[in-house]
Structure formats: structure tokens, C-alpha cells
Amino acid sequence: MIRRAENSDYEEMDLVFRESAKALCIRNYEESKVLDWVGQPWAERFVESAAKGNDQFVKISNGKVVCFAELNTENSKLNSIFVLPDYAGKGIGQEMLNFLFCRAKEAGLQHLKLDASLNAVNFYQRNGFKQQGVSEFTTQNGVVLDSVQMICVFCN
Ligand SMILES: CC(C)(COP(=O)(O)OP(=O)(O)OC[C@H]1O[C@@H](n2cnc3c(N)ncnc32)[C@H](O)[C@@H]1OP(=O)(O)O)[C@@H](O)C(=O)NCCC(=O)NCCS
């Protein structure tokens, strides 16, 4: 089940973020950078992110949050999808992305943009995103990471 996130999900979402980044992003970045990015538990990151207009969704499986995503329909940006490592490779990221495509289209968006972490570029490419450029992305806690700017234009 995918549903809108509630404040009571934030601690679990923080765990998913930290475990996912440590296990799945670390191969494409310097380990020290990923560890700086992940930092200490900080569930308030999601309070801050919601205040910036991000809609937050969680996938619940076996009674726990196994994936979350953030979509900003004000600026047509897919902010993040993170899957708990033990649940990666089982179609959950794909299910979440399909869900976000539906939400974006329902909101009348013509396209979605994102800054892909290097490890996720192929995942997005398989889903119709095209590379626009390579840039640096500053995370919420100020760590600068290489990323790839991508766009998916919807055909009506
Ligand atoms: C990228 C991520 C969201 C993918 O989620 P997932 O649940 O593991 O992916 P799925 O199992 O739904 O895979 C769907 C398809 O994409 C493929 N795929 C998954 N991750 C991929 C990757 N990194 N590169 C290329 N293909 C990938 C799968 O093989 C699968 O293909 P299939 O349908 O032919 O079997 C997940 O690996 C993740 O959380 N990564 C760390 C966080 C991150 O980098 N998020 C993106 C930030 S912008």
C-alpha cells in the first residue's frame, strides 16, 4: 500500500533514507561524502521538506515503511525515492515511480525533473527520463554531491 506520509512516519522514513543511502549510493561516491550526507538521525528533515511544498508518500509492507518518495507539483520536481536495502530489487521503486507519475499527471504537470544520484541514473533512464546535464546537488545538510539533471516529458 502506498499512502501519504504522516508526521508519525518521519522517524521510519529517516531510517529508510539513511540505510538506503549507505547501502545503495555508496558505490558511486566517496564513502566519507555519503556518511556526511547521511549524518545522524534527523527525522525533522521531513518537516523542513514538507514546508517547502514536497508531497510525501510511503510504501508500507509488513507493517513498516519500506520506501518513501517526495514530489513537488509546484516546481514539477521529483525530489527523492528511497527504498530500504532489504526491499530493493523487488519492484518497489518502480511501483513508487509509477504512483508518482500518476500523481504528477493528475496535477496537470507536463513533465517531471529530478537530480538523480549517480547510482539511480539508469533506473530513471529506463523510465523515460533523459539526461539534461551533470551538476552538483547540495543536500539538506549542506553536502555537495555529483548528480545528473534529468527530465521526463509526458506525452498526452
Ligand atoms: C533507485 C531505487 C529507488 C530503485 O528501487 P528498487 O525498488 O530497487 O527498483 P525496482 O526493483 O523497482 O526495479 C525496477 C527496475 O529497474 C531496474 N533497476 C533498479 N535499480 C536500478 C539501477 N540502479 N540501475 C539500473 N536499473 C535499475 C531493476 O532491475 C528493475 O528492472 P526490471 O523491471 O527489468 O526487473 C533504489 O535502488 C534506491 O532506493 N536507491 C538508493 C536511493 C537513491 O539513489 N534514490 C534515487 C535518488 S534520486
The ligand as an SDF file (V2000), in Angstrom:
LIG
                    3D

 48 50  0  0  0  0  0  0  0  0999 V2000
   16.9530    3.5320   -7.2850 C   0  0  0  0  0  0  0  0  0  0  0  0
   15.9560    2.7630   -6.3940 C   0  0  0  0  0  0  0  0  0  0  0  0
   14.8600    3.7410   -5.9280 C   0  0  0  0  0  0  0  0  0  0  0  0
   15.3180    1.6420   -7.2440 C   0  0  0  0  0  0  0  0  0  0  0  0
   14.3460    0.9780   -6.4380 O   0  0  0  0  0  0  0  0  0  0  0  0
   14.2000   -0.6260   -6.4710 P   0  0  0  0  0  0  0  0  0  0  0  0
   13.0000   -0.9850   -5.6980 O   0  0  0  0  0  0  0  0  0  0  0  0
   15.4830   -1.2520   -6.0710 O   0  0  0  0  0  0  0  0  0  0  0  0
   13.9760   -0.8860   -8.0160 O   0  0  0  0  0  0  0  0  0  0  0  0
   12.9570   -1.9420   -8.6670 P   0  0  0  0  0  0  0  0  0  0  0  0
   13.1420   -3.2640   -8.0380 O   0  0  0  0  0  0  0  0  0  0  0  0
   11.5870   -1.3440   -8.6650 O   0  0  0  0  0  0  0  0  0  0  0  0
   13.4880   -2.0050  -10.1520 O   0  0  0  0  0  0  0  0  0  0  0  0
   12.6920   -1.7020  -11.2780 C   0  0  0  0  0  0  0  0  0  0  0  0
   13.5070   -1.9870  -12.4990 C   0  0  0  0  0  0  0  0  0  0  0  0
   14.6150   -1.0790  -12.5480 O   0  0  0  0  0  0  0  0  0  0  0  0
   15.8330   -1.8140  -12.5110 C   0  0  0  0  0  0  0  0  0  0  0  0
   16.7340   -1.0740  -11.6280 N   0  0  0  0  0  0  0  0  0  0  0  0
   16.6010   -0.8750  -10.3060 C   0  0  0  0  0  0  0  0  0  0  0  0
   17.6140   -0.1210   -9.8440 N   0  0  0  0  0  0  0  0  0  0  0  0
   18.3950    0.1390  -10.9050 C   0  0  0  0  0  0  0  0  0  0  0  0
   19.5910    0.8590  -11.0840 C   0  0  0  0  0  0  0  0  0  0  0  0
   20.1990    1.4800  -10.0750 N   0  0  0  0  0  0  0  0  0  0  0  0
   20.1140    0.9140  -12.3330 N   0  0  0  0  0  0  0  0  0  0  0  0
   19.5030    0.2920  -13.3680 C   0  0  0  0  0  0  0  0  0  0  0  0
   18.3680   -0.4100  -13.2690 N   0  0  0  0  0  0  0  0  0  0  0  0
   17.8230   -0.4780  -12.0470 C   0  0  0  0  0  0  0  0  0  0  0  0
   15.5020   -3.1930  -11.9630 C   0  0  0  0  0  0  0  0  0  0  0  0
   16.3890   -4.1600  -12.4490 O   0  0  0  0  0  0  0  0  0  0  0  0
   14.1140   -3.4070  -12.4730 C   0  0  0  0  0  0  0  0  0  0  0  0
   14.1550   -3.8730  -13.8200 O   0  0  0  0  0  0  0  0  0  0  0  0
   13.1370   -4.9980  -14.3590 P   0  0  0  0  0  0  0  0  0  0  0  0
   11.7680   -4.3680  -14.2780 O   0  0  0  0  0  0  0  0  0  0  0  0
   13.6000   -5.2630  -15.7340 O   0  0  0  0  0  0  0  0  0  0  0  0
   13.3010   -6.1440  -13.4250 O   0  0  0  0  0  0  0  0  0  0  0  0
   16.6540    2.1030   -5.1730 C   0  0  0  0  0  0  0  0  0  0  0  0
   17.7320    1.3320   -5.6420 O   0  0  0  0  0  0  0  0  0  0  0  0
   17.1700    3.1020   -4.1340 C   0  0  0  0  0  0  0  0  0  0  0  0
   16.4800    3.3970   -3.1690 O   0  0  0  0  0  0  0  0  0  0  0  0
   18.4270    3.5780   -4.2970 N   0  0  0  0  0  0  0  0  0  0  0  0
   19.0670    4.4300   -3.2980 C   0  0  0  0  0  0  0  0  0  0  0  0
   18.4300    5.7820   -3.1950 C   0  0  0  0  0  0  0  0  0  0  0  0
   18.5160    6.5380   -4.4920 C   0  0  0  0  0  0  0  0  0  0  0  0
   19.5730    6.6670   -5.0990 O   0  0  0  0  0  0  0  0  0  0  0  0
   17.3650    7.0840   -4.9110 N   0  0  0  0  0  0  0  0  0  0  0  0
   17.2980    7.9500   -6.0300 C   0  0  0  0  0  0  0  0  0  0  0  0
   17.6190    9.3100   -5.5600 C   0  0  0  0  0  0  0  0  0  0  0  0
   17.2760   10.4960   -6.8180 S   0  0  0  0  0  0  0  0  0  0  0  0
  1  2  1  0
  2  3  1  0
  2  4  1  0
  2 36  1  0
  4  5  1  0
  5  6  1  0
  6  7  2  0
  6  8  1  0
  6  9  1  0
  9 10  1  0
 10 11  2  0
 10 12  1  0
 10 13  1  0
 13 14  1  0
 14 15  1  0
 15 16  1  0
 15 30  1  0
 16 17  1  0
 17 18  1  0
 17 28  1  0
 18 19  1  0
 18 27  1  0
 19 20  2  0
 20 21  1  0
 21 22  1  0
 21 27  2  0
 22 23  1  0
 22 24  2  0
 24 25  1  0
 25 26  2  0
 26 27  1  0
 28 29  1  0
 28 30  1  0
 30 31  1  0
 31 32  1  0
 32 33  2  0
 32 34  1  0
 32 35  1  0
 36 37  1  0
 36 38  1  0
 38 39  2  0
 38 40  1  0
 40 41  1  0
 41 42  1  0
 42 43  1  0
 43 44  2  0
 43 45  1  0
 45 46  1  0
 46 47  1  0
 47 48  1  0
M  END
$$$$
